[in-house]
Amino acid sequence: MSPFLRARLPERAGRRTNLGLLGLSLAAGGTGVLAFGVGAPGPARWVVAAHGAAGLGLLLLVPWKSVVVRRAARRPLVARAPVGAWALAGLAVLTLLTGVLHSAGATGPWPATAGLPVLHLHVGLAVATLVALVAHARGRRQRPRRTDLSRRSLLRTSALVAGAAAVWGAGEGLLRLTGAPGAERRVTGSFERGTDDPAAMPVTQWFTDAVPAVDHDAVAIAGGGRVVRVPVADLAGDDAVRAALDCTGGWYAVQTWRGTRLDRVLAQHLGDVRLPDDGSIEVVSVTGYRRRLPLRDAADLLLATSAAGRPLSAGHGAPVRLVAPGRRGFWWVKWVARIEVVDAPSWAQPPFPLQ
Ligand code: HEM
């Protein structure tokens, strides 16, 4: 470390460093969760970039934090950093490492990751890090100070944000320069698997979606007090959508999906009953898995029976799956058994499926 830095670190390291680390960690956690929720390329680009910057920005504060740690190590044993603080440090390092490994293209699963994709390991470690962080910060409450909003503090915060963005930008540049697989990933951070070749797409989209044993050949269309059973053969229409299925497991595939647009299905079978103007469409799988989408989106949704000219396979939702362009994979309900127009708004459900 340069004498210039060494001379300045001890007096400056402390409260501000800890607050910076806390802020960046919470920003990384928040944007990480958001990154799982957004599917549209525009917003995803910003959220994922902010996530990478917040995560990598933690590295900028390491020199200051090491002074805080060394200072604590000189205190009497009882006042030193407890085991929890070291566990937090270890978890944070592993979270950063797995995040970078995923982004670079080491998507796994590998034997060293206990058979898990690196991204799943990253998310698991991140959750553990955030729990350890909350426990660590609880015993070290900081009262707000008037100087926290001073011009100086705002300048320092801006410098940290700019530095974090620069580290992220440098990482992206390095991926492109070295031609690492990560340079080709989608703006959501997902890697291409099986575009125009549905058989090459991984099957799992959400960790509980095992292929069901039941076979069904009709979909119930319900709303306004009416229920109609529509044979699957009638849904194998000619509406086509080219869209990316982008899974939170860290992969995506673009296919031409074919079937019948949901607005047409609703108009044909419920056209003459009164439906709520502001309602939503509940799409239910034979497994009981369900997601609610806004009724006004019906024209953008497809009940698909084939992908890339081939009937859907059991693992990919046969006989009918929902295609929801611009939304992450957990919205693309597989093995659709029922479509119901309901009053409840689509936002009144857990943002991520809990089934
Ligand atoms: C303390 C919390 C977290 C930290 C410190 C962290 C850190 C990181 C880092 C450093 C990267 C690599 C970025 C890059 O190289 O551009 C990354 C990638 C990623 N993380 Fe996190 N992360 C955290 C939480 C989460 C959570 C909770 C989720 C999801 C629920 C998540 C999802 C992702 C995804 C999808 C990527 C890939 C993004 C890409 O390829 O650019 N992270 N994370």
Boltz pocket constraint, residues with backbone or C-beta under 6 A from the ligand:
constraints:
  - pocket:
      binder: B
      contacts: [[A, 25], [A, 28], [A, 29], [A, 31], [A, 32], [A, 33], [A, 35], [A, 36], [A, 48], [A, 51], [A, 52], [A, 53], [A, 54], [A, 55], [A, 56], [A, 92], [A, 95], [A, 96], [A, 98], [A, 99], [A, 100], [A, 102], [A, 103], [A, 104], [A, 119], [A, 122], [A, 123], [A, 126], [A, 127], [A, 129], [A, 130], [A, 168], [A, 171], [A, 185], [A, 186], [A, 187], [A, 188], [A, 189], [A, 190]]
      max_distance: 6.0
